[in-house]
Amino acid sequence: MPKGWLDEAPVTRALLVLNFAVFGVEVALTRSFTELPARQALELGACNPLATVGDHRFETLVTACFLHAGVLHVGLNMFALWQAGPLVERSAGSARMAPMYLIAGALGNVASVAYGWLTRSVGFSVGASGAISGVIAAALVLGWRTQGWRGPITQAMVRWLGFVLVFGFWSNMTGGRIDNAAHVGGAIAGGVVASLWVRGYRYSEAMTDVRMGLSAAVLVACIAVVAWRDRTDPFAAMMLQDRFDYTHAALYAGRCPDARQGLAAVERLRGTMAHVTSLRVQVDGVCGKDGGQEGQ
Protein backbone atom coordinates (compact mmCIF):
# COMPACT_ATOMS: atom_id res chain seq x y z
CA MET A 1 0.00 0.00 0.00
CA PRO A 2 1.22 3.55 -0.71
CA LYS A 3 2.50 5.78 2.04
CA GLY A 4 -0.30 7.62 3.81
CA TRP A 5 -2.85 4.97 2.81
CA LEU A 6 -5.17 6.01 5.66
CA ASP A 7 -4.60 9.78 5.43
CA GLU A 8 -7.86 10.46 3.59
CA ALA A 9 -9.83 7.74 5.34
CA PRO A 10 -10.62 8.96 8.87
CA VAL A 11 -13.59 6.60 9.31
CA THR A 12 -11.53 3.56 8.35
CA ARG A 13 -8.75 4.69 10.67
CA ALA A 14 -11.22 5.19 13.53
CA LEU A 15 -12.76 1.77 12.91
CA LEU A 16 -9.35 0.11 13.02
CA VAL A 17 -8.50 1.83 16.29
CA LEU A 18 -11.89 1.06 17.82
CA ASN A 19 -11.83 -2.62 16.93
CA PHE A 20 -8.33 -3.08 18.33
CA ALA A 21 -9.28 -1.10 21.45
CA VAL A 22 -12.33 -3.30 22.06
CA PHE A 23 -10.17 -6.38 21.58
CA GLY A 24 -7.83 -4.96 24.21
CA VAL A 25 -10.81 -4.74 26.59
CA GLU A 26 -11.67 -8.37 25.81
CA VAL A 27 -8.12 -9.48 26.62
CA ALA A 28 -8.16 -7.50 29.87
CA LEU A 29 -11.40 -9.21 30.91
CA THR A 30 -10.59 -12.76 29.81
CA ARG A 31 -6.78 -12.85 30.13
CA SER A 32 -6.75 -14.63 26.78
CA PHE A 33 -5.72 -13.68 23.23
CA THR A 34 -7.36 -16.75 21.68
CA GLU A 35 -10.72 -17.25 23.37
CA LEU A 36 -13.81 -15.22 24.19
CA PRO A 37 -16.03 -17.14 26.66
CA ALA A 38 -19.78 -16.91 26.22
CA ARG A 39 -20.50 -14.94 29.40
CA GLN A 40 -17.95 -12.23 28.65
CA ALA A 41 -19.04 -12.15 25.01
CA LEU A 42 -22.68 -11.57 25.93
CA GLU A 43 -21.77 -8.97 28.55
CA LEU A 44 -19.90 -7.04 25.86
CA GLY A 45 -22.72 -7.28 23.33
CA ALA A 46 -22.29 -10.47 21.31
CA CYS A 47 -25.20 -11.48 19.09
CA ASN A 48 -27.08 -14.52 20.41
CA PRO A 49 -29.69 -15.38 17.74
CA LEU A 50 -32.24 -16.74 20.21
CA ALA A 51 -31.85 -13.78 22.57
CA THR A 52 -31.84 -11.21 19.76
CA VAL A 53 -35.35 -12.36 18.84
CA GLY A 54 -36.68 -13.66 22.16
CA ASP A 55 -35.25 -10.94 24.40
CA HIS A 56 -35.37 -8.23 21.70
CA ARG A 57 -31.60 -7.72 21.91
CA PHE A 58 -31.51 -5.69 18.69
CA GLU A 59 -28.66 -3.49 19.92
CA THR A 60 -26.33 -6.48 19.59
CA LEU A 61 -26.79 -6.40 15.81
CA VAL A 62 -24.41 -3.43 15.97
CA THR A 63 -22.23 -4.11 19.00
CA ALA A 64 -21.34 -7.64 17.88
CA CYS A 65 -19.58 -6.11 14.85
CA PHE A 66 -16.85 -4.77 17.14
CA LEU A 67 -16.10 -7.97 19.08
CA HIS A 68 -13.72 -10.74 18.03
CA ALA A 69 -13.07 -14.28 19.17
CA GLY A 70 -9.27 -14.07 19.16
CA VAL A 71 -6.19 -12.28 17.92
CA LEU A 72 -6.21 -14.12 14.56
CA HIS A 73 -9.87 -13.23 14.06
CA VAL A 74 -9.38 -9.51 14.70
CA GLY A 75 -6.08 -9.47 12.77
CA LEU A 76 -7.53 -10.94 9.57
CA ASN A 77 -10.63 -8.74 9.70
CA MET A 78 -8.65 -5.56 10.29
CA PHE A 79 -6.23 -6.43 7.49
CA ALA A 80 -9.18 -6.73 5.09
CA LEU A 81 -10.65 -3.46 6.37
CA TRP A 82 -7.29 -1.71 6.03
CA GLN A 83 -7.12 -2.77 2.39
CA ALA A 84 -10.71 -2.17 1.25
CA GLY A 85 -11.85 0.64 3.56
CA PRO A 86 -9.74 3.48 2.12
CA LEU A 87 -10.78 2.55 -1.43
CA VAL A 88 -14.43 3.07 -0.53
CA GLU A 89 -13.93 6.07 1.72
CA ARG A 90 -11.77 8.07 -0.71
CA SER A 91 -14.13 7.31 -3.60
CA ALA A 92 -17.48 7.75 -1.87
CA GLY A 93 -16.56 9.97 1.08
CA SER A 94 -16.56 9.54 4.84
CA ALA A 95 -20.22 10.61 5.02
CA ARG A 96 -21.15 7.44 3.13
CA MET A 97 -18.56 5.11 4.59
CA ALA A 98 -19.62 5.45 8.23
CA PRO A 99 -23.34 4.61 7.89
CA MET A 100 -22.70 1.98 5.21
CA TYR A 101 -20.33 0.12 7.55
CA LEU A 102 -22.93 0.03 10.35
CA ILE A 103 -25.76 -0.91 7.99
CA ALA A 104 -23.77 -3.74 6.39
CA GLY A 105 -22.66 -5.02 9.78
CA ALA A 106 -26.15 -4.87 11.29
CA LEU A 107 -27.87 -6.47 8.29
CA GLY A 108 -25.16 -9.11 8.15
CA ASN A 109 -26.05 -9.96 11.73
CA VAL A 110 -29.75 -9.94 10.81
CA ALA A 111 -28.97 -12.68 8.29
CA SER A 112 -26.97 -14.51 10.96
CA VAL A 113 -29.83 -14.21 13.46
CA ALA A 114 -32.38 -15.43 10.91
CA TYR A 115 -30.24 -18.48 10.14
CA GLY A 116 -29.55 -19.11 13.82
CA TRP A 117 -33.22 -18.80 14.78
CA LEU A 118 -34.37 -21.14 12.02
CA THR A 119 -31.73 -23.73 12.95
CA ARG A 120 -32.21 -23.14 16.70
CA SER A 121 -28.52 -22.37 17.11
CA VAL A 122 -27.40 -22.04 20.73
CA GLY A 123 -24.14 -20.25 19.92
CA PHE A 124 -23.28 -16.58 19.69
CA SER A 125 -21.84 -14.49 16.88
CA VAL A 126 -19.11 -11.84 16.96
CA GLY A 127 -16.88 -10.20 14.40
CA ALA A 128 -16.58 -7.39 11.89
CA SER A 129 -16.55 -9.70 8.88
CA GLY A 130 -20.18 -8.99 7.93
CA ALA A 131 -19.49 -5.26 7.88
CA ILE A 132 -16.20 -5.77 6.06
CA SER A 133 -17.90 -7.99 3.48
CA GLY A 134 -20.16 -5.00 2.91
CA VAL A 135 -17.14 -2.73 2.47
CA ILE A 136 -15.61 -5.14 -0.05
CA ALA A 137 -18.90 -5.38 -1.95
CA ALA A 138 -19.18 -1.58 -1.96
CA ALA A 139 -15.64 -1.32 -3.34
CA LEU A 140 -16.58 -3.86 -6.01
CA VAL A 141 -19.58 -1.74 -7.04
CA LEU A 142 -17.47 1.43 -7.15
CA GLY A 143 -14.77 -0.33 -9.16
CA TRP A 144 -17.32 -1.67 -11.63
CA ARG A 145 -18.82 1.82 -12.08
CA THR A 146 -15.48 3.50 -12.76
CA GLN A 147 -13.40 0.74 -14.40
CA GLY A 148 -15.85 -1.90 -15.59
CA TRP A 149 -15.79 -5.60 -14.73
CA ARG A 150 -12.24 -6.07 -15.98
CA GLY A 151 -10.80 -3.19 -13.97
CA PRO A 152 -8.08 -3.98 -11.41
CA ILE A 153 -10.10 -2.77 -8.40
CA THR A 154 -13.18 -4.70 -9.48
CA GLN A 155 -11.20 -7.89 -10.00
CA ALA A 156 -9.33 -7.47 -6.72
CA MET A 157 -12.60 -7.07 -4.81
CA VAL A 158 -14.16 -10.04 -6.60
CA ARG A 159 -11.21 -12.15 -5.46
CA TRP A 160 -11.43 -10.80 -1.90
CA LEU A 161 -15.17 -11.40 -1.64
CA GLY A 162 -14.87 -14.82 -3.26
CA PHE A 163 -12.13 -15.79 -0.80
CA VAL A 164 -14.23 -14.69 2.20
CA LEU A 165 -17.29 -16.65 1.08
CA VAL A 166 -15.50 -19.78 -0.17
CA PHE A 167 -13.29 -19.93 2.91
CA GLY A 168 -16.35 -19.62 5.12
CA PHE A 169 -18.21 -22.44 3.38
CA TRP A 170 -15.12 -24.66 3.30
CA SER A 171 -14.36 -24.04 6.95
CA ASN A 172 -17.88 -24.92 8.04
CA MET A 173 -17.82 -28.11 5.96
CA THR A 174 -14.65 -29.17 7.76
CA GLY A 175 -15.91 -28.46 11.27
CA GLY A 176 -15.24 -24.72 11.56
CA ARG A 177 -17.63 -22.16 13.03
CA ILE A 178 -17.46 -19.25 10.60
CA ASP A 179 -20.65 -17.20 10.34
CA ASN A 180 -21.12 -17.27 6.58
CA ALA A 181 -24.69 -15.98 6.85
CA ALA A 182 -23.27 -12.70 8.18
CA HIS A 183 -20.79 -12.58 5.28
CA VAL A 184 -23.51 -13.05 2.69
CA GLY A 185 -25.93 -10.65 4.37
CA GLY A 186 -23.26 -7.99 4.87
CA ALA A 187 -22.04 -8.27 1.27
CA ILE A 188 -25.55 -7.92 -0.13
CA ALA A 189 -26.25 -4.93 2.12
CA GLY A 190 -22.99 -3.18 1.23
CA GLY A 191 -23.48 -3.78 -2.48
CA VAL A 192 -27.05 -2.50 -2.44
CA VAL A 193 -26.15 0.62 -0.43
CA ALA A 194 -23.24 1.42 -2.77
CA SER A 195 -25.43 0.95 -5.83
CA LEU A 196 -27.75 3.68 -4.47
CA TRP A 197 -24.97 6.25 -4.17
CA VAL A 198 -25.22 9.02 -6.74
CA ARG A 199 -22.01 9.00 -8.73
CA GLY A 200 -20.00 12.20 -8.48
CA TYR A 201 -22.02 13.67 -5.62
CA ARG A 202 -20.05 14.76 -2.55
CA TYR A 203 -21.50 15.77 0.78
CA SER A 204 -20.53 19.10 2.26
CA GLU A 205 -18.13 19.17 5.18
CA ALA A 206 -20.96 20.10 7.54
CA MET A 207 -23.19 17.25 6.33
CA THR A 208 -20.25 14.86 6.53
CA ASP A 209 -19.80 15.80 10.17
CA VAL A 210 -23.53 15.30 10.80
CA ARG A 211 -23.65 11.84 9.21
CA MET A 212 -20.49 10.71 10.96
CA GLY A 213 -21.83 12.10 14.24
CA LEU A 214 -25.13 10.26 13.82
CA SER A 215 -23.30 7.01 13.07
CA ALA A 216 -21.20 7.45 16.21
CA ALA A 217 -24.35 8.24 18.21
CA VAL A 218 -26.01 5.02 17.03
CA LEU A 219 -22.99 3.01 18.14
CA VAL A 220 -22.80 4.76 21.52
CA ALA A 221 -26.53 4.23 22.06
CA CYS A 222 -26.22 0.52 21.33
CA ILE A 223 -23.30 0.21 23.74
CA ALA A 224 -25.32 2.06 26.39
CA VAL A 225 -28.24 -0.35 25.97
CA VAL A 226 -25.90 -3.32 26.37
CA ALA A 227 -24.50 -1.81 29.58
CA TRP A 228 -28.01 -1.08 30.86
CA ARG A 229 -29.14 -4.65 30.25
CA ASP A 230 -26.04 -6.00 32.00
CA ARG A 231 -27.03 -4.03 35.10
CA THR A 232 -30.78 -4.69 35.06
CA ASP A 233 -31.33 -8.13 33.48
CA PRO A 234 -29.90 -11.11 35.41
CA PHE A 235 -30.24 -13.27 32.28
CA ALA A 236 -28.51 -10.89 29.84
CA ALA A 237 -25.23 -12.82 29.92
CA MET A 238 -26.81 -16.29 30.06
CA MET A 239 -26.98 -18.68 27.16
CA LEU A 240 -29.90 -21.10 26.90
CA GLN A 241 -28.24 -23.86 28.96
CA ASP A 242 -27.29 -21.34 31.65
CA ARG A 243 -30.95 -20.38 31.98
CA PHE A 244 -31.98 -24.02 32.27
CA ASP A 245 -29.35 -24.57 34.96
CA TYR A 246 -30.43 -21.44 36.85
CA THR A 247 -34.07 -22.56 36.80
CA HIS A 248 -33.26 -26.09 37.99
CA ALA A 249 -31.02 -24.77 40.78
CA ALA A 250 -33.72 -22.36 41.95
CA LEU A 251 -36.35 -25.07 41.74
CA TYR A 252 -34.40 -27.58 43.81
CA ALA A 253 -33.58 -24.89 46.38
CA GLY A 254 -37.28 -24.02 46.71
CA ARG A 255 -36.87 -20.50 45.35
CA CYS A 256 -40.10 -20.47 43.36
CA PRO A 257 -40.04 -16.80 42.27
CA ASP A 258 -36.51 -17.30 40.88
CA ALA A 259 -37.53 -20.57 39.24
CA ARG A 260 -40.42 -18.85 37.50
CA GLN A 261 -38.17 -16.02 36.35
CA GLY A 262 -35.74 -18.58 34.96
CA LEU A 263 -38.55 -20.47 33.24
CA ALA A 264 -39.77 -17.27 31.61
CA ALA A 265 -36.20 -16.51 30.46
CA VAL A 266 -35.93 -19.98 28.91
CA GLU A 267 -39.32 -19.75 27.22
CA ARG A 268 -38.43 -16.41 25.65
CA LEU A 269 -35.64 -18.19 23.79
CA ARG A 270 -37.29 -21.51 22.95
CA GLY A 271 -41.04 -20.97 23.11
CA THR A 272 -43.00 -24.12 23.91
CA MET A 273 -40.68 -26.77 22.52
CA ALA A 274 -40.86 -30.19 24.17
CA HIS A 275 -38.07 -29.89 26.74
CA VAL A 276 -39.23 -26.37 27.65
CA THR A 277 -42.73 -27.73 28.25
CA SER A 278 -41.17 -30.39 30.47
CA LEU A 279 -39.40 -27.68 32.47
CA ARG A 280 -42.70 -25.83 32.94
CA VAL A 281 -44.31 -29.05 34.21
CA GLN A 282 -41.50 -29.40 36.75
CA VAL A 283 -41.86 -25.80 37.94
CA ASP A 284 -45.66 -26.06 38.15
CA GLY A 285 -45.35 -29.37 39.98
CA VAL A 286 -43.12 -27.96 42.71
CA CYS A 287 -44.30 -24.36 42.90
CA GLY A 288 -47.89 -24.70 41.77
CA LYS A 289 -49.41 -22.86 38.85
CA ASP A 290 -49.88 -19.75 40.96
CA GLY A 291 -46.24 -19.57 41.97
CA GLY A 292 -46.14 -21.51 45.21
CA GLN A 293 -44.19 -20.36 48.25
CA GLU A 294 -40.51 -19.53 48.37
CA GLY A 295 -38.51 -21.83 50.63
CA GLN A 296 -40.90 -24.79 50.44
N, C-alpha and C positions, 0 to 999 in steps of 0.2 A: 504494500500500500504506500502511496506517496506521503511525504512528510506533511504534517498538519491535516491528516485524514479526517479528524474530528473537529477541525476548527470551525467549520460552517454547519455543524450538526450538534447544537446544544442539547436537543432532546435526546438524541442517541447517547451523548456523553453522560447526561443525567441518568438515563436508564441503566447504563453500565455501572455507574457509581452506586445507584440505589440497589441494584440486584446484588452486587458484591457486599454492600453494607448489610443488607438483610441476611445474606449468607453468613456474615460475621456474627450477627445476632444468634443465628441458629447454632453455630459452633460454640458460642459462649454458653448457650442453654444446654446443649447436649454433650459437650466435650467430645464431639466426633466430627471428622471431616467427611465421613463416608456413609452416615446413616442419619435419618430423620425419623425418630419414633412417632407413632401415631398420635399420642397425647400432645407432644410438643407441636407437631404439625397442625393439629386442629386448633390448638391455642393461638397459633400464629396466623390462622386463616386458610388452611388447606381446604380443598373442595372435596367434600364427602357427598357423592351423588345422592344417597338416601337422605342425608340431612339437608342438602340443598333444597330438595323438594319437600320432604316431610316437616322439617323445621324452618323452612323458608329462609335458608342461609344464602340468600342471593348475593350478599356482599362478598362471599368467597369466590364468586366467579371472577372478581377482579384481584383480590388479595392473593389467590393461589398462583397468579402469574408471576409473583415476585419471590416465591419460595422454591427451593431446590433440594433434591434428595441427597446430594453429595457434591464433592469438589469437582468430579468429572462432569457431572450433570450441569452445574453452573458454568464450568469452563467451556464446554462445547456450545452451550446456548449463547454465551456472551461472545464467543468467537464469531458465531454466525451473525449475531446482531451487529458486531463491530464491522463486519464486511458489508452487510446489506443495508443497515440503517442509514449511513451517510449518503448512499446512492439515492434513497427515497427522499431523505430530508432536504438534500441540496436541490433535487429536481422539483419536489412538490412544496417544500417549505415546512418550517417547524409547526406552523398553525395546522397543517394537515397531518403531520407525522404523529403528534401527541395523541389526538383523539383516535386516529386509526389504530395505533398500537393497543390502546385500551379496548376498543371495539373488537378487534381481531382476537385479543386474548380472552375477553369475556365470552364472545360467541364460540370460540374454540372450546371453552369450558362448558358452554351450554350443550354442545355436541357430545362432550365427554359425559356430562350428567345424564343426557338422554340415553346414551348407550349404557351407562352404569345402572340407571333406573330400570331399563328394560331387561337387563341381564341380572338384576338384583346383586350388583357388585357390592362387596363389603369393604372395599379398599378406599383409599383417598388419592387425590390427584394434586400434584404440584408441578410447577415449571413454567418457564417463559416460552416454551417451544411452540405453543399455539399462537401466541402473539408474534413470535419471530417468523413462523410460517406465513402469517399475514403480511409481515414486512417483505419477505421474499416474493410472495405473490404480487404485492404492490409494485415491487421493483421490476418484476417480469412484465406487468402491464405497462409501466412507464417505458421500459426498454422496447417493447413491441410498438408502442405509439411513436417513438422517436427513431428507432433503428429498423423496425420490422422484425419478423421472426428469425431471420438469420443474423441479426445484430449480435455483437459480442456480449452485451449486457443481458439481452434476452436469453441467449443460449446458456450463459453462466447461471442465471437464475433458474432456468429449466433444470439444469443439472443439480443445483442445490436443492430445489424442491423435490425433485425425483429421488435424490439421495435420502432426504428426511423421511419421505413416505415409504420408500422401499425398505430402508433400514428398520423403520418401525414395524412394518408387516413381517419382515424376516425375523426380527428379534422376538416378536410375540409368538411366531410359529416355533421358535426354538426355546421357549420357556421364559422369555423376557417379559417385562411389565411396562412397556412403553405405551403411552396413551395416544394411539394413532387417531382416535376420534377427534381429539383436540387439534392435532396437526391438520386433519382434513377440514374441520370446521373453521379453524383460524385462517387457513389458506383461502378458503372460499370467501370468508368475510373480508380479508385484506384485498383480494382481487376485485370483489364487487365494489368496495369503497373506492379503490383507486380508479376503477372504470367510470365512476361518477364525477371524478375531479375534472373541472373545466381546464382544458389544456391552455397554458399561457397565462392563466389568471394567478395573481399573487395577492395575498392578503396584506393589508397595511400593517405597519409595525404595531399600532395600537390594537388592531384586531388579533394579531398574532399573540400579543400578550394576554388578551382576554381568553382566547381559546386554550392557550397553554395553562393559564390560571384556572380555568374551569376543569381541565383535565386533572390538574394537581388536586383541585378541591374534591373531585369525585374519588380519587385515590385516598385522600386523607379521610373523607367521610366513611369509606368502606373500612379502613383501618380502625376508625373510631367505633364503628358498629361491632367489629370483631372484639375489640377490647371491652366494650359494654357487655356483650354476651358472655365473655369469659368471667366477668364479675357478677353477673346476675343469673346465669343459667348453669346449674350444677351438671347438666348433661352436655354442655357445649363441646367439651373435649373428650367425649365418650363415643367410641365406635359402637356398633350394634351389640357385639358380644359383651362389651363393658356394661351396657345398659341391662342386658340379661343378668349378668353377674350381680350388679347392684340390686336389682329387683329380688333375686333369689336370696341374697344376703339379708336384705331388709325383711323379707318374708320369714325366714327362719329365725330371725332375731325378734320377731313379733312387732316390728315397726310398720304397722299397716299404712299410715299416711305416706311413708317413704316408699313402701312397696307399690302403692297405687301411683305415685309419681313416676317411679321407674317403669311400671307397666305402660303408662301413658307415653313415656318417652320411647319405649320400644315400639308401641303401636303406631306412633307417628312415622317411624321409618319403614315398618313392614306391614301395616294395615292389619288385616284379619287372616293372614296366612296360618297354616295349620299349627306350627309350633308356637305362634303368638297366641292363638286361641287356647292352646294348652296352658300357656303361662297365665292367661286370664282365669281359666278354671281353677288353677292353683291358688291365685290370689283371692278369688271369690270364696274358695273353699275354706281358707284360713281366716280371712278378714271379713267375710260376708259381703254381699252385694252392696251394702250401704257403707262399707268402709271398716266395720269392726272397731275394735279398741286397741290402741297402741299398748304394747307390753303384755299382750295376752300370752 
